[in-house]
Amino acid sequence: MTTADAQATVPGRVTLLNGSRRAQIAVIIGIGAATGAAHIGNNFSTYLVGGLIDRYGFTPIQMGAWSMAETLAYAAAMFLVAPRAQAVSARTIGLVATIVVVAAQLVSAATAVYPLLLAGRVATGFGFGLLNSAVNLAAGRTAHPARAISAGIAFQTFLFAAVNIGLPIVGASSGVGGMFIALAALSATLGLGTLLLPNADGLKLGKMATKVSAQPIGRDGWRVLTAMALFAFGSLAIWPFMERAAHAIGLSATSFGQYQSVATLLSALGNLALVAVVARLPRSWPMALALGSCGCACALLTTVSIPLAFAAALIVYNVSWFITYPLLLGLAYSTDATGRLAVMTTGTWLLFQSFGSLGAGIIAQTFGGYGAIGPLGLGACLIAIATAWPLARRFDGERRATILAPSPNAAG
């Protein structure tokens, strides 16, 4: 039995695998809602950064630190949950996180004091991290985690396409405070969907869960974490300042939101396609193609000066990013079927995104522009391909060997 095949026999997935079709669909809907709630900060912080700079005159370094505080707290929450991955309730985590996120967003809407905004972002980031942990735990208890993650992302991206159009309109009419309130309302609505997540299946594992959590992640696990770190640092350094980069070539926030909405819709279609075929795809070349495309788009986003070229790069960036992420998580689930490594992988994403955000702020303020950030992202994505490639190729080889091996009935 290969590592990937072993996923189906991991205790804790049994309930969802053997449950009714209605129960499985409910869990997928819950994963979609929790995925959307967990990624509100990642997707819409760029509007908040632009609004805070315009309204209060904060510097790029301050906003880089603000974004970094959120993602560090996000990562901390995920690393806190990871050792307990098989002994916690996805539903309980999701509900607690929703309360924290909504409260922090509302407080941020009512203040212009930077330390309070920073504290609010720490609380928000911690809540987002708990929500994403709930997503990974619930997905890890389904028959095909990468497919569940992709389905959740598809729902999220369809929803966020509308939000990308509506949020700049809210900002234009009600300012950055209005955007905070609108995102708090969205968080509360999506948070209700976490009631559909599994409750306490992990608690049934007892000593087995504790034993699995105490095992080291191994060389393969570190390879997955390193690839995600490079991908996150390289591709997301520019993200908090994406709207500013568009502004620098003459695009308004509203126009940027419209381009981002189109990119988000196409990302949703890409993820729906991935849901349909991911179980039949090899690991290696789809991952390399998606990572390479994302890196090239990063380079173009900070070097082109034509709005239509920027829009095309933004579309490629979004589509390739949302395909790369579940593919890398798929490697994590195949390496460690308990879900612990997947939670750590997502935590690593946020940790290195935070470093990238601060680095991008320093580069922007030091050099007076964002031009160097994109090519840096391309280089990091290329190194990520080289890091993950041997592991992906090995899983492909194991899969081929399993398919070609004669069954016991045929041998008899």
C-alpha positions as CSV (number, residue, x, y, z in Angstrom):
1,M,0.0,0.0,0.0
2,T,1.3,3.4,-0.9
3,T,1.3,6.5,1.3
4,A,-1.5,8.0,-0.8
5,D,-3.5,4.8,-0.6
6,A,-3.1,4.7,3.2
7,Q,-5.3,7.9,3.4
8,A,-8.4,5.9,2.9
9,T,-7.7,3.7,6.0
10,V,-6.8,6.4,8.4
11,P,-9.2,6.4,11.4
12,G,-11.2,9.6,11.6
13,R,-12.1,9.5,7.9
14,V,-14.4,6.6,8.4
15,T,-17.4,8.6,9.5
16,L,-17.4,10.8,6.4
17,L,-16.5,8.1,4.0
18,N,-19.3,5.8,5.1
19,G,-21.9,8.5,5.9
20,S,-24.9,9.3,3.8
21,R,-24.5,11.3,0.6
22,R,-26.5,14.1,2.2
23,A,-24.1,14.2,5.1
24,Q,-21.1,14.3,2.8
25,I,-22.6,17.2,0.8
26,A,-23.3,19.1,4.0
27,V,-19.7,18.7,5.1
28,I,-18.5,20.0,1.6
29,I,-20.9,23.0,2.0
30,G,-19.5,23.6,5.5
31,I,-15.9,23.4,4.1
32,G,-16.9,26.0,1.4
33,A,-18.3,28.4,4.0
34,A,-15.3,28.0,6.3
35,T,-12.9,28.4,3.5
36,G,-14.5,31.6,2.5
37,A,-14.5,32.9,6.1
38,A,-10.9,31.9,6.6
39,H,-9.7,33.8,3.5
40,I,-11.4,37.1,3.8
41,G,-8.3,38.7,5.1
42,N,-6.0,37.2,2.4
43,N,-8.3,38.3,-0.4
44,F,-9.5,41.8,0.8
45,S,-6.7,43.2,2.9
46,T,-5.4,44.9,-0.2
47,Y,-8.5,47.1,-0.2
48,L,-8.1,47.8,3.5
49,V,-4.4,48.7,3.1
50,G,-5.3,51.1,0.3
51,G,-8.1,52.6,2.4
52,L,-6.0,53.0,5.5
53,I,-3.2,54.7,3.5
54,D,-5.6,57.1,1.8
55,R,-7.6,57.9,5.0
56,Y,-5.0,58.1,7.7
57,G,-1.7,58.5,5.8
58,F,0.0,55.3,7.1
59,T,3.3,54.4,5.4
60,P,4.0,51.3,3.4
61,I,6.2,49.9,6.2
62,Q,3.4,50.4,8.7
63,M,0.9,48.6,6.4
64,G,3.5,45.9,5.7
65,A,3.8,45.3,9.4
66,W,0.0,45.4,9.8
67,S,-0.4,42.7,7.2
68,M,2.5,40.8,8.7
69,A,0.8,40.9,12.1
70,E,-2.3,39.3,10.7
71,T,-0.5,36.5,8.9
72,L,1.8,35.8,11.8
73,A,-1.2,35.4,14.1
74,Y,-2.9,33.3,11.4
75,A,0.2,31.0,11.3
76,A,0.4,30.8,15.1
77,A,-3.2,29.6,15.3
78,M,-2.5,26.9,12.8
79,F,0.7,25.7,14.5
80,L,-1.2,25.7,17.8
81,V,-3.9,23.4,16.3
82,A,-1.5,21.1,14.3
83,P,-0.3,18.9,17.2
84,R,-3.9,18.3,18.2
85,A,-5.2,17.7,14.6
86,Q,-6.9,14.4,15.4
87,A,-8.3,15.4,18.7
88,V,-10.2,18.6,18.1
89,S,-13.7,19.5,16.7
90,A,-13.7,21.3,13.4
91,R,-17.1,22.7,14.2
92,T,-16.2,24.1,17.6
93,I,-13.0,25.7,16.2
94,G,-15.0,27.3,13.4
95,L,-17.7,28.8,15.7
96,V,-15.2,30.2,18.2
97,A,-13.1,31.7,15.4
98,T,-16.1,33.4,13.8
99,I,-16.9,35.3,17.1
100,V,-13.2,36.4,17.3
101,V,-13.1,37.6,13.7
102,V,-16.4,39.5,13.8
103,A,-15.5,41.3,17.0
104,A,-12.0,42.3,15.8
105,Q,-13.3,43.7,12.5
106,L,-16.0,45.8,14.3
107,V,-13.4,47.2,16.7
108,S,-11.1,48.1,13.7
109,A,-13.9,49.9,12.0
110,A,-14.2,52.3,15.0
111,T,-10.6,53.4,15.5
112,A,-7.9,55.3,13.7
113,V,-5.2,54.5,16.2
114,Y,-2.5,52.4,14.6
115,P,-1.7,50.3,17.7
116,L,-5.4,49.4,18.1
117,L,-5.6,48.6,14.4
118,L,-2.5,46.4,14.8
119,A,-4.0,44.6,17.8
120,G,-7.3,44.1,15.9
121,R,-5.4,42.6,13.0
122,V,-3.6,40.1,15.3
123,A,-7.0,39.0,16.7
124,T,-8.5,38.8,13.2
125,G,-5.5,36.8,11.9
126,F,-5.8,34.3,14.8
127,G,-9.4,33.8,14.0
128,F,-8.7,33.2,10.4
129,G,-6.0,30.7,11.3
130,L,-8.5,28.8,13.5
131,L,-11.0,28.8,10.6
132,N,-8.5,27.5,8.1
133,S,-7.5,24.8,10.6
134,A,-11.1,23.7,10.7
135,V,-11.1,23.5,6.9
136,N,-8.0,21.3,6.8
137,L,-9.3,19.0,9.6
138,A,-12.7,18.6,7.9
139,A,-11.1,18.0,4.5
140,G,-8.7,15.5,5.9
141,R,-11.7,13.4,7.0
142,T,-13.1,13.1,3.5
143,A,-12.3,10.5,0.8
144,H,-10.1,12.9,-1.3
145,P,-8.9,16.0,0.7
146,A,-7.5,17.8,-2.4
147,R,-10.9,17.6,-4.1
148,A,-12.7,18.9,-0.9
149,I,-10.2,21.8,-0.7
150,S,-10.7,22.6,-4.4
151,A,-14.5,22.5,-4.0
152,G,-14.3,24.9,-1.1
153,I,-12.1,27.2,-3.0
154,A,-14.5,27.2,-6.0
155,F,-17.3,28.3,-3.7
156,Q,-15.1,30.9,-2.1
157,T,-14.0,32.3,-5.4
158,F,-17.5,32.6,-6.9
159,L,-18.6,34.5,-3.8
160,F,-15.5,36.7,-3.7
161,A,-16.0,37.7,-7.3
162,A,-19.1,39.6,-6.2
163,V,-17.3,41.0,-3.1
164,N,-14.5,42.3,-5.3
165,I,-17.0,44.4,-7.1
166,G,-19.1,45.5,-4.0
167,L,-16.3,46.2,-1.5
168,P,-14.7,49.1,-3.4
169,I,-18.2,50.6,-3.8
170,V,-18.7,50.4,0.0
171,G,-15.2,52.0,0.4
172,A,-16.1,54.8,-1.9
173,S,-19.4,55.6,-0.1
174,S,-18.5,54.7,3.5
175,G,-14.7,54.7,3.7
176,V,-12.4,52.2,5.2
177,G,-14.6,51.8,8.3
178,G,-17.5,50.8,6.1
179,M,-15.3,48.1,4.5
180,F,-14.4,46.7,7.9
181,I,-18.1,46.5,8.9
182,A,-19.0,44.9,5.6
183,L,-16.3,42.2,6.0
184,A,-17.5,41.6,9.6
185,A,-21.0,41.0,8.3
186,L,-19.6,38.6,5.6
187,S,-17.6,36.8,8.3
188,A,-20.7,36.3,10.5
189,T,-22.7,35.0,7.6
190,L,-20.1,32.5,6.4
191,G,-19.4,31.5,10.0
192,L,-22.9,30.1,10.4
193,G,-21.9,27.6,7.7
194,T,-19.3,26.1,10.0
195,L,-22.2,24.4,11.8
196,L,-22.1,21.9,9.0
197,L,-18.6,20.8,9.8
198,P,-18.0,17.5,11.6
199,N,-18.2,18.0,15.4
200,A,-15.9,15.7,17.4
201,D,-14.9,12.7,15.2
202,G,-11.3,13.3,16.1
203,L,-12.0,12.8,19.8
204,K,-12.8,9.1,19.2
205,L,-9.2,8.4,18.2
206,G,-7.8,8.6,21.7
207,K,-4.3,7.3,22.2
208,M,-3.8,6.6,18.5
209,A,-4.2,10.4,17.7
210,T,-1.7,11.3,20.4
211,K,0.8,8.7,19.1
212,V,0.5,10.0,15.5
213,S,0.9,13.6,16.5
214,A,4.1,12.8,18.4
215,Q,5.8,11.4,15.3
216,P,8.3,13.6,13.5
217,I,7.2,14.9,10.1
218,G,10.3,13.4,8.4
219,R,12.3,14.5,5.3
220,D,9.3,14.4,3.0
221,G,7.3,16.6,5.3
222,W,10.0,19.2,5.5
223,R,10.2,19.1,1.7
224,V,6.5,19.9,1.5
225,L,6.8,22.7,4.1
226,T,9.8,24.2,2.3
227,A,8.0,24.2,-1.1
228,M,5.0,25.9,0.5
229,A,7.2,28.5,2.2
230,L,8.9,29.4,-1.1
231,F,5.6,29.6,-2.9
232,A,4.0,31.7,-0.2
233,F,6.9,34.1,0.2
234,G,7.3,34.5,-3.6
235,S,3.7,34.8,-4.7
236,L,2.1,36.7,-1.9
237,A,4.7,39.3,-1.0
238,I,3.0,41.7,-3.4
239,W,-0.6,40.8,-2.4
240,P,-1.2,43.5,0.3
241,F,0.1,46.1,-2.2
242,M,-1.6,44.8,-5.3
243,E,-4.1,47.6,-5.4
244,R,-1.3,50.1,-4.9
245,A,0.6,48.5,-7.8
246,A,-2.4,48.9,-10.0
247,H,-2.9,52.5,-8.8
248,A,0.7,53.2,-9.8
249,I,-0.1,52.5,-13.4
250,G,-3.3,54.5,-13.4
251,L,-5.9,52.0,-12.4
252,S,-8.5,53.1,-9.9
253,A,-9.6,50.9,-7.0
254,T,-12.9,50.3,-8.7
255,S,-11.3,49.2,-11.9
256,F,-8.9,47.0,-10.0
257,G,-11.9,45.4,-8.2
258,Q,-13.5,44.7,-11.6
259,Y,-10.4,43.0,-13.0
260,Q,-10.0,41.1,-9.7
261,S,-13.6,40.0,-9.9
262,V,-13.1,38.5,-13.4
263,A,-9.9,36.8,-12.2
264,T,-11.7,35.4,-9.2
265,L,-14.5,34.0,-11.4
266,L,-12.0,32.3,-13.7
267,S,-10.2,30.9,-10.6
268,A,-13.5,29.4,-9.5
269,L,-13.9,27.7,-12.9
270,G,-10.3,26.5,-12.7
271,N,-11.0,24.9,-9.3
272,L,-14.2,23.3,-10.5
273,A,-12.2,21.7,-13.3
274,L,-9.6,20.6,-10.8
275,V,-12.4,19.0,-8.7
276,A,-13.4,17.0,-11.7
277,V,-10.0,15.7,-12.7
278,V,-7.6,16.0,-9.7
279,A,-8.1,12.3,-8.7
280,R,-6.9,11.2,-12.1
281,L,-4.0,13.7,-12.6
282,P,-0.4,12.9,-11.8
283,R,1.3,15.1,-9.1
284,S,4.4,16.4,-10.9
285,W,3.7,18.3,-14.1
286,P,0.4,20.0,-13.1
287,M,2.1,21.3,-9.9
288,A,5.1,22.5,-11.9
289,L,2.9,24.2,-14.6
290,A,0.8,25.9,-12.0
291,L,3.8,27.1,-9.9
292,G,5.7,28.3,-13.0
293,S,2.6,30.2,-14.3
294,C,2.1,31.9,-10.9
295,G,5.7,33.0,-10.8
296,C,5.7,34.5,-14.3
297,A,2.5,36.3,-13.4
298,C,4.1,37.8,-10.3
299,A,6.9,39.1,-12.4
300,L,4.5,40.7,-14.9
301,L,2.3,42.3,-12.2
302,T,5.1,44.6,-11.0
303,T,6.8,45.3,-14.3
304,V,4.1,46.0,-16.9
305,S,2.7,49.5,-17.3
306,I,-0.3,48.8,-19.6
307,P,-3.6,48.2,-17.7
308,L,-4.7,45.4,-20.0
309,A,-1.4,43.6,-19.6
310,F,-1.8,44.0,-15.8
311,A,-5.3,42.6,-16.0
312,A,-4.1,39.5,-18.0
313,A,-1.3,38.9,-15.5
314,L,-3.8,39.3,-12.6
315,I,-6.0,36.6,-14.1
316,V,-3.1,34.2,-14.6
317,Y,-1.9,34.9,-11.1
318,N,-5.3,34.2,-9.5
319,V,-6.1,31.1,-11.5
320,S,-2.6,29.5,-11.1
321,W,-2.4,30.4,-7.4
322,F,-5.7,28.7,-6.5
323,I,-4.7,25.6,-8.4
324,T,-1.2,25.4,-6.9
325,Y,-2.4,25.7,-3.3
326,P,-4.6,22.5,-3.3
327,L,-2.0,20.6,-5.3
328,L,0.6,21.4,-2.6
329,L,-1.8,20.5,0.1
330,G,-2.5,17.2,-1.7
331,L,1.2,16.4,-1.3
332,A,0.9,17.1,2.4
333,Y,-2.1,14.8,2.8
334,S,-0.3,12.1,0.9
335,T,2.8,12.4,3.0
336,D,0.8,12.5,6.3
337,A,-2.8,11.3,6.1
338,T,-3.7,12.4,9.6
339,G,-4.1,16.1,8.5
340,R,-1.4,17.3,10.8
341,L,1.1,18.1,8.1
342,A,-1.6,19.8,6.0
343,V,-2.4,22.2,8.9
344,M,1.3,22.9,9.4
345,T,1.7,23.5,5.6
346,T,-1.1,26.1,5.7
347,G,0.5,27.6,8.8
348,T,3.8,27.8,6.9
349,W,2.1,29.6,4.0
350,L,0.9,32.3,6.4
351,L,4.2,32.6,8.2
352,F,6.1,33.2,5.0
353,Q,3.5,35.4,3.5
354,S,3.9,37.6,6.6
355,F,7.7,37.8,5.9
356,G,7.0,38.6,2.3
357,S,4.5,41.4,3.2
358,L,7.0,43.1,5.4
359,G,9.8,42.7,2.9
360,A,7.6,44.1,0.1
361,G,6.8,47.1,2.3
362,I,10.5,47.7,2.9
363,I,11.3,47.4,-0.8
364,A,8.5,49.7,-1.8
365,Q,9.5,52.4,0.7
366,T,13.2,52.1,0.0
367,F,13.1,52.0,-3.8
368,G,9.9,54.1,-4.3
369,G,8.1,51.3,-6.2
370,Y,7.1,47.7,-6.4
371,G,9.1,46.7,-9.5
372,A,11.6,44.3,-7.8
373,I,9.0,42.3,-5.9
374,G,7.5,40.4,-8.8
375,P,10.8,39.0,-10.3
376,L,11.7,38.0,-6.7
377,G,8.5,36.0,-6.6
378,L,9.3,34.3,-9.9
379,G,12.6,33.1,-8.5
380,A,11.0,31.7,-5.3
381,C,8.4,29.8,-7.3
382,L,11.0,28.2,-9.5
383,I,12.9,27.0,-6.5
384,A,9.7,25.7,-5.0
385,I,9.2,23.5,-8.1
386,A,12.7,22.1,-7.7
387,T,12.0,21.4,-4.1
388,A,8.6,19.6,-4.5
389,W,9.4,17.8,-7.8
390,P,11.2,14.7,-6.4
391,L,8.4,14.0,-3.9
392,A,5.7,14.5,-6.5
393,R,7.5,12.2,-9.0
394,R,7.8,9.5,-6.4
395,F,4.1,9.6,-5.6
396,D,3.4,9.4,-9.4
397,G,5.7,6.3,-9.6
398,E,3.9,4.7,-6.6
399,R,0.6,5.3,-8.2
400,R,1.7,3.8,-11.6
401,A,3.0,0.7,-9.8
402,T,-0.2,0.3,-7.9
403,I,-2.3,0.5,-11.1
404,L,0.0,-1.9,-13.0
405,A,0.3,-4.4,-10.2
406,P,-1.9,-7.6,-10.8
407,S,-4.8,-8.0,-8.4
408,P,-4.8,-11.1,-6.1
409,N,-7.8,-12.5,-8.1
410,A,-5.9,-12.2,-11.4
411,A,-2.9,-13.8,-9.9
412,G,-5.0,-16.7,-8.6
